[in-house]
Amino acid sequence: MAKKPVTFKSTLAFPNRAIAHFYSRIEQQRQILQYIRAVLPEALAKQARYCVINDKKLLIYTDSAAWASQLRFYSKAILAAIAPIARESVTIMQVKILTEQKSPDKQPVRKVNIPSPEKIEIIRKQGLNAPDDHLKQALLKLSATLRRLSGDAG
């Protein structure tokens, strides 16, 4: 018995110019990053994480502001090094700092900073001696709340 041909092809089996274009852009960015790293000193070359060329502008991504300022000193050397392989003429170099992506699900845990019992007592004494009645009530409520939160029941 003859085996039936598969009638469904995967998406990547079809010739697709858009995907080929994106792959070529990724390869170009990888090569440009290699040229950039070759121009830089070894310690600084490790800090150049990614690069992108967009509208005559080279964007280099790094992890911190300290490395970004060091990379800016090499802008002329970097632009000269990538000129032969860049598809478009690049005249400006910018260094961007990568930030850690925060997930909306993970909210930072906030820790309450309770003053020492001595400072709570100072607030209470100030409240007792306050000339204004509203200020007196506010400071006494604050000291009572801080005392309760600190676990001091006395």
C-alpha positions in Angstrom: 0.0 0.0 0.0 1.2 3.5 -0.9 1.7 6.0 1.9 -0.6 9.0 1.6 1.3 12.3 1.2 1.0 14.8 4.0 -1.3 17.6 3.0 -0.3 20.0 5.7 3.1 21.9 5.6 4.6 23.7 8.4 4.7 27.5 8.2 8.5 27.5 7.8 8.3 25.1 4.8 6.9 27.8 2.6 9.3 30.4 1.1 8.8 33.6 3.1 10.7 36.7 2.4 9.7 38.4 5.6 11.2 35.7 7.8 14.3 35.6 5.6 14.6 39.4 6.0 14.4 39.2 9.7 17.0 36.4 9.9 19.4 38.5 7.7 18.9 41.5 10.0 19.6 39.4 13.1 22.8 38.0 11.4 23.9 41.6 10.5 23.4 42.7 14.1 25.4 39.8 15.3 28.3 40.6 13.0 28.2 44.3 13.9 28.4 43.4 17.6 31.4 41.3 16.8 33.1 44.3 15.1 32.2 46.5 18.0 33.6 44.1 20.5 36.8 43.8 18.5 37.4 47.5 18.7 36.9 47.8 22.5 39.2 46.7 25.3 38.4 43.2 26.6 36.7 44.3 29.8 34.5 46.8 28.0 33.8 44.4 25.1 32.0 42.0 27.5 29.7 44.8 28.6 28.3 45.5 25.1 25.3 43.2 25.2 23.3 44.0 22.0 23.3 46.4 19.1 20.7 47.7 16.6 21.0 50.0 13.7 17.9 52.2 13.2 17.7 55.3 11.0 21.4 56.1 10.8 21.7 55.5 14.5 23.6 52.7 16.2 22.1 51.7 19.5 24.3 49.7 21.9 22.8 48.2 25.0 24.7 47.6 28.2 23.9 46.8 31.9 24.9 50.0 33.8 25.4 53.7 33.5 29.1 53.3 34.3 29.7 51.0 31.3 27.5 53.2 29.1 29.7 56.3 29.8 32.9 54.2 29.0 31.3 53.0 25.8 30.6 56.6 24.7 34.3 57.4 24.7 34.8 54.9 21.9 32.0 56.2 19.7 34.3 57.3 16.8 36.2 54.1 16.8 33.0 52.0 16.9 31.4 54.0 14.0 34.5 53.7 11.9 34.7 49.9 12.6 31.1 49.2 11.5 31.1 51.5 8.5 32.2 48.8 6.0 29.6 46.2 7.0 26.6 48.4 7.8 23.9 48.4 5.1 23.1 52.1 5.8 25.4 54.9 6.8 25.5 55.3 10.5 26.3 58.8 11.9 25.1 58.6 15.5 25.8 56.3 18.3 23.7 56.0 21.4 24.2 53.8 24.4 21.1 52.5 26.3 21.0 50.8 29.6 19.1 47.6 30.0 16.7 47.5 32.9 15.3 44.4 34.6 11.9 43.6 33.3 9.4 43.6 36.1 6.5 41.2 35.9 3.1 42.7 36.8 2.5 39.6 38.9 5.5 40.2 41.1 5.0 43.2 43.2 7.9 44.3 45.4 7.5 43.3 49.0 7.3 46.4 51.1 8.7 46.2 54.6 7.3 48.4 57.4 10.0 50.4 59.1 8.9 50.8 62.8 10.9 53.3 64.9 12.5 52.2 68.1 10.5 52.3 71.4 12.5 55.3 72.5 11.5 57.3 69.4 7.9 56.2 69.8 8.0 57.6 73.4 9.5 60.9 72.1 6.6 61.2 69.7 4.1 60.5 72.6 5.7 63.1 74.8 5.7 65.7 72.0 2.0 64.9 71.6 1.3 65.5 75.3 3.0 68.9 75.2 1.7 70.0 71.8 -0.1 73.4 72.1 -2.5 72.7 69.2 -5.3 70.2 70.0 -5.4 68.7 66.4 -1.6 68.2 66.5 -1.8 66.7 70.0 -4.4 64.2 68.9 -2.5 63.2 65.8 0.8 62.6 67.6 -0.9 60.6 70.3 -2.7 58.4 67.7 0.6 58.0 65.8 2.5 56.9 68.9 -0.3 54.5 70.0 -0.3 53.0 66.5 3.5 52.6 66.3 3.5 51.1 69.8 0.9 48.6 68.8 2.7 47.7 65.5 6.0 47.3 67.3 4.4 44.8 69.7 5.0 46.9 72.8 1.7 46.7 74.7 3.0 48.8 77.6 
